């Protein structure tokens, strides 16, 4: 019974907020496209510098898994906190969509850069180093964005009404607890980024023999 109720609540949430999910996904996908085109128009000197940087990171990626874990947590906690704060404002909606655009740009740029600079090896590097954690990160960020935008819209809708203050604390508690839940789900992605991806990249580099990146 509880499982059915939860499924109904999830379905209702997606049904009510379908347009917010569409807008958030469009911004993310648009950012990915922009990121791909940004790589396309880079000159050879810029690509060479970035390839050297990526090469150093890749060779050192498996040296300190705990450090990678803390860095992943630090980066994503900041994003989640910013999205949470923006939801508490009545002007947060466009900024949240802009953040989705930037996230998509970063992901698209990285993937396109790997593929453009390393060919087939870049495809494998993207799959091994980026795909595992982003399978978790991207849905979590989209859900967090939608919930934040929904809360921001609610604040605008109820602004100046008497019931706004009486229900605010309850809504704020539910809102904040949802973000805490999203953060804990993202721990799966943190673990992938810190422990799974570096080992996969190291194994692939070992199979290639001379290293995953040749400049």
Protein Blocks (a to p, Z undefined) as FASTA:
>chain_A
ZZmmmmmmmmmmmmmmmmmmmmmmmmmmmmmmmmmmmmmmpcfklmmmmmmmmmmmmmmm
mmmmmlmmmmmmmmmmmmmmmmmmmmmpcklmmmmmmmmmmmmmmmmmmmmmmmmmnomm
lmmmmmmmmmmmmmmmmmmmmmmmmmmmmmmmmmmmmgoiaklmmmmmmmmmmmmmmmmm
mmmmmmmmmmmmmmmmmmmmmmmmmmnonopbdZZ
